[in-house]
Amino acid sequence: MCHTGEPRWMEVMEKFNDPKAWSKKTPKQQENERLKFEVAWELGLLDKLEAVGFKGLTARETGRIGGRMNQKKKEKRNGE
């Protein structure tokens, strides 16, 4: 499923998102979903996420993902 040159987090994201449901999401929701999986990969949580899903992550782990997502969004808004 991993296409040539596609990061691993994208492969995992595709497993979690049904194509029909994905097409119903707004571009902003799709961007947030991509960012969530990218950050999980950066934090080294992608393997655990793939094994147990988001419900299997601890509050601390999901908080780290959310915090890093907000940090990246802020950096993007400020042009950093």
Phi and psi in degrees as a GROMACS rama.xvg file:
@    title "Ramachandran Plot"
@    xaxis  label "Phi"
@    yaxis  label "Psi"
@TYPE xy
-73.8357  118.106  CYS-2
-79.4958  162.944  HIS-3
-57.4214  125.072  THR-4
77.4998  1.01662  GLY-5
-83.7319  129.909  GLU-6
-61.9724  153.822  PRO-7
-61.6971  -35.0806  ARG-8
-61.4466  -29.2141  TRP-9
-69.5231  -37.0885  MET-10
-62.8763  -44.5179  GLU-11
-65.7987  -41.6118  VAL-12
-59.845  -40.5857  MET-13
-63.0283  -34.6998  GLU-14
-66.3981  -33.2937  LYS-15
-83.864  -20.7692  PHE-16
-113.867  118.487  ASN-17
-68.5192  131.316  ASP-18
-54.4406  -36.5863  PRO-19
-66.9655  -43.1562  LYS-20
-67.8642  -37.7971  ALA-21
-61.4551  -41.9572  TRP-22
-67.9511  -20.0535  SER-23
-84.3552  -13.5299  LYS-24
-77.2235  147.824  LYS-25
-72.372  160.771  THR-26
-56.2919  -35.2971  PRO-27
-66.1964  -42.0019  LYS-28
-64.813  -39.6888  GLN-29
-64.3257  -41.3469  GLN-30
-62.4959  -43.2235  GLU-31
-64.0228  -38.4956  ASN-32
-64.5287  -44.6232  GLU-33
-60.4553  -45.3565  ARG-34
-62.2751  -39.9728  LEU-35
-59.0468  -46.3628  LYS-36
-71.7198  -35.7704  PHE-37
-63.2981  -44.4458  GLU-38
-65.8413  -40.9683  VAL-39
-58.5878  -39.0186  ALA-40
-65.6845  -45.7642  TRP-41
-60.3315  -35.0725  GLU-42
-85.2544  -0.670582  LEU-43
78.1192  22.3224  GLY-44
-103.638  2.63267  LEU-45
-64.2477  -41.6152  LEU-46
-63.3753  -43.6668  ASP-47
-65.6682  -41.9102  LYS-48
-60.2507  -43.0491  LEU-49
-65.0997  -35.8623  GLU-50
-76.9632  -41.7043  ALA-51
-119.037  -7.13861  VAL-52
76.8812  178.632  GLY-53
-67.6992  -29.6536  PHE-54
-67.3328  -22.7769  LYS-55
-88.2629  -5.52938  GLY-56
-81.5766  151.329  LEU-57
-76.4069  164.466  THR-58
-61.0088  -36.6096  ALA-59
-63.4928  -42.9237  ARG-60
-66.8544  -44.8919  GLU-61
-67.4356  -33.7079  THR-62
-64.2772  -39.5484  GLY-63
-63.9353  -40.8234  ARG-64
-62.6326  -49.7968  ILE-65
-62.3424  -40.8156  GLY-66
-63.9203  -43.601  GLY-67
-68.5008  -35.2984  ARG-68
-61.2225  -45.9845  MET-69
-63.2064  -38.9608  ASN-70
-61.9752  -44.7743  GLN-71
-65.5007  -39.9488  LYS-72
-63.8896  -41.3556  LYS-73
-63.743  -43.4075  LYS-74
-61.3122  -40.548  GLU-75
-65.0339  -43.2544  LYS-76
-62.8655  -37.4069  ARG-77
-86.0562  0.213409  ASN-78
71.0514  27.8971  GLY-79
